[in-house]
Amino acid sequence: MDAAKKYFLNPGYIFITKEDYEIETILGSCVSLCLFDNIHKVYGMNHYVIFANTGNMEKSHSGRYGKDSIKHLISEMLLMGAELKNIKAYIVGGAGHPVLGEAVGNDNIKIAKDMLAKAKIEIIKEDTGGNLGRKLLFLTKNAEIKVYYINSEKTSFDNIKDGDKNGKNKGINYR
């Protein structure tokens, strides 16, 4: 049996695949959506930093902004053969920010829920909010996630705690 390929998803990036991958990212106030269509075996994940472009840019195509990142994630999955009616979602992240407070994380969570509802995509699991960072693993083979909590008082990866609270490839950078 072949081991899953590994991919680390940086902030502002989107990754879509039809293969067996272990996609990993680290989240604080940022949010990641893990979307999957198990019928057509299309899997995607994003990692956005802030809910929307609040600057003067007329149009943004940056994966750093939730509104753009989610739109591109869904459209690219459809281009790879997923069907909207089959796509399911996990939402992870959106912790309070140590300097900016809870607003950034809460806004990131809200835009995800709003856009998924608009697209009629069912949320299967959610691990959001709180005050701890998270290490997220999305295992495409079974469309499962694993979430590990990070003690924000220490920077060592020794402080990552296990805890699944709820039970052809495209690497896209829209920065």
C-alpha positions as a printed NumPy array, in Angstrom:
array([[  0.   ,   0.   ,   0.   ],
       [  1.415,   3.368,  -1.023],
       [  1.844,   6.054,   1.599],
       [  0.011,   9.319,   1.129],
       [  1.942,  12.172,  -0.418],
       [  2.414,  15.164,   1.862],
       [  1.794,  18.837,   1.159],
       [  2.198,  21.796,   3.525],
       [ -0.352,  24.512,   2.744],
       [  0.961,  28.014,   3.394],
       [ -1.296,  30.992,   4.18 ],
       [ -2.863,  32.399,   1.019],
       [ -2.688,  29.102,  -0.849],
       [ -5.232,  26.624,  -2.207],
       [ -4.538,  22.946,  -2.942],
       [ -6.802,  20.649,  -4.97 ],
       [ -6.174,  17.001,  -5.78 ],
       [ -7.698,  13.727,  -6.926],
       [ -4.905,  11.752,  -5.282],
       [ -4.109,  10.4  ,  -1.813],
       [ -2.588,  13.333,   0.096],
       [ -2.002,  14.406,   3.66 ],
       [ -2.437,  18.178,   3.483],
       [ -1.153,  20.043,   6.537],
       [ -1.342,  23.616,   7.758],
       [ -1.016,  25.642,  10.959],
       [ -3.845,  27.998,  11.925],
       [ -4.392,  30.765,  14.455],
       [ -7.045,  33.324,  13.557],
       [ -6.813,  32.09 ,   9.943],
       [ -9.372,  29.582,   8.65 ],
       [ -9.092,  26.552,   6.401],
       [-11.898,  24.841,   4.569],
       [-11.456,  21.199,   3.652],
       [-13.895,  20.423,   0.845],
       [-14.501,  17.026,  -0.676],
       [-16.623,  15.248,  -3.25 ],
       [-16.281,  11.56 ,  -2.383],
       [-18.277,  10.495,  -5.443],
       [-15.827,  12.051,  -7.933],
       [-12.802,  11.869,  -5.585],
       [-11.953,  15.575,  -5.694],
       [-10.486,  17.153,  -2.561],
       [ -9.462,  20.727,  -1.821],
       [ -8.208,  22.878,   1.007],
       [ -7.529,  26.576,   1.431],
       [ -5.87 ,  28.711,   4.116],
       [ -7.003,  32.315,   4.244],
       [ -5.822,  35.063,   6.562],
       [ -8.639,  37.624,   6.586],
       [-12.289,  37.427,   5.527],
       [-12.19 ,  39.999,   2.69 ],
       [-10.055,  42.592,   0.968],
       [-10.72 ,  45.756,   2.949],
       [ -8.296,  47.866,   0.896],
       [ -8.865,  50.019,  -2.155],
       [ -8.299,  47.246,  -4.684],
       [-11.341,  47.027,  -6.954],
       [-11.001,  43.289,  -7.472],
       [ -8.838,  40.829,  -5.578],
       [ -7.699,  37.388,  -6.642],
       [ -5.743,  36.706,  -3.503],
       [ -6.008,  33.442,  -1.608],
       [ -5.228,  35.49 ,   1.5  ],
       [ -8.826,  36.757,   1.561],
       [-11.601,  34.353,   2.537],
       [-14.167,  35.587,   0.06 ],
       [-11.797,  35.131,  -2.9  ],
       [-10.144,  31.977,  -1.594],
       [-13.432,  30.136,  -1.025],
       [-14.791,  31.177,  -4.423],
       [-11.625,  29.94 ,  -6.183],
       [-11.486,  26.716,  -4.158],
       [-15.027,  25.776,  -5.16 ],
       [-14.633,  26.78 ,  -8.817],
       [-11.338,  24.897,  -9.224],
       [-12.848,  21.769,  -7.659],
       [-15.719,  21.967, -10.143],
       [-13.19 ,  22.274, -12.982],
       [-11.527,  19.075, -11.72 ],
       [-14.829,  17.17 , -11.92 ],
       [-16.521,  17.696,  -8.555],
       [-20.263,  18.352,  -8.527],
       [-21.583,  21.067,  -6.21 ],
       [-24.387,  18.808,  -4.929],
       [-21.77 ,  16.286,  -3.679],
       [-19.327,  18.668,  -1.983],
       [-19.125,  18.541,   1.826],
       [-17.063,  20.764,   4.125],
       [-14.996,  20.932,   7.275],
       [-14.233,  24.357,   8.794],
       [-11.192,  24.719,  11.06 ],
       [ -9.478,  27.706,  12.707],
       [-10.581,  31.202,  13.571],
       [ -9.017,  31.41 ,  17.037],
       [ -8.817,  34.729,  18.811],
       [ -5.816,  36.837,  17.813],
       [ -3.472,  37.76 ,  20.687],
       [ -3.333,  41.429,  19.623],
       [ -6.454,  42.021,  17.519],
       [ -8.84 ,  39.997,  19.703],
       [-11.611,  37.682,  18.575],
       [-12.986,  39.815,  15.72 ],
       [-10.553,  38.569,  13.032],
       [-11.202,  34.893,  13.776],
       [-14.953,  35.428,  14.09 ],
       [-15.108,  37.298,  10.759],
       [-13.092,  34.5  ,   9.091],
       [-15.517,  31.879,  10.433],
       [-18.582,  33.894,   9.41 ],
       [-17.5  ,  34.357,   5.787],
       [-16.903,  30.593,   5.486],
       [-20.328,  29.74 ,   6.859],
       [-22.056,  32.398,   4.76 ],
       [-20.421,  31.338,   1.495],
       [-20.961,  27.624,   2.141],
       [-24.633,  28.267,   2.911],
       [-24.988,  30.328,  -0.268],
       [-23.436,  27.48 ,  -2.296],
       [-25.593,  24.933,  -0.406],
       [-22.504,  23.026,   0.787],
       [-23.114,  20.998,   3.947],
       [-20.732,  21.512,   6.873],
       [-19.872,  18.07 ,   8.258],
       [-17.497,  19.126,  11.046],
       [-16.428,  22.401,  12.55 ],
       [-13.567,  23.139,  14.938],
       [-13.459,  26.916,  15.249],
       [-12.926,  29.784,  17.679],
       [-11.354,  29.551,  21.099],
       [ -7.907,  30.871,  21.945],
       [ -5.586,  28.062,  20.814],
       [ -3.886,  27.642,  17.466],
       [ -4.327,  24.418,  15.546],
       [ -2.352,  22.059,  13.392],
       [ -4.715,  20.654,  10.752],
       [ -4.246,  17.496,   8.712],
       [ -6.648,  16.722,   5.851],
       [ -6.365,  13.08 ,   4.787],
       [ -7.862,  12.872,   1.316],
       [ -7.894,   9.066,   1.162],
       [-10.847,   8.967,   3.555],
       [-11.776,  12.676,   3.526],
       [-10.928,  12.893,   7.228],
       [ -9.39 ,  15.633,   9.304],
       [ -7.201,  15.543,  12.384],
       [ -6.873,  18.63 ,  14.549],
       [ -4.105,  19.178,  17.091],
       [ -4.258,  22.131,  19.498],
       [ -1.219,  24.338,  19.977],
       [ -0.499,  25.95 ,  23.325],
       [  0.065,  29.549,  22.272],
       [  2.161,  30.403,  25.341],
       [  5.039,  28.324,  23.979],
       [  6.382,  28.206,  20.451],
       [  7.735,  24.652,  20.464],
       [  5.954,  21.981,  18.449],
       [  6.266,  19.833,  21.573],
       [  3.147,  21.682,  22.764],
       [  0.865,  20.324,  20.05 ],
       [ -1.906,  18.239,  21.604],
       [ -3.969,  15.551,  19.901],
       [ -7.673,  16.238,  19.731],
       [-10.141,  15.522,  16.974],
       [-12.74 ,  17.659,  18.659],
       [-15.5  ,  16.565,  16.268],
       [-14.935,  13.484,  15.328],
       [ -4.2  ,  15.156, -11.025],
       [ -3.248,  17.976,  -8.573],
       [ -3.517,  21.722,  -8.356],
       [ -1.513,  23.801,  -5.928],
       [ -2.83 ,  27.304,  -6.443],
       [ -1.353,  30.49 ,  -5.064],
       [ -3.602,  33.481,  -5.554],
       [ -1.35 ,  35.827,  -3.564]])
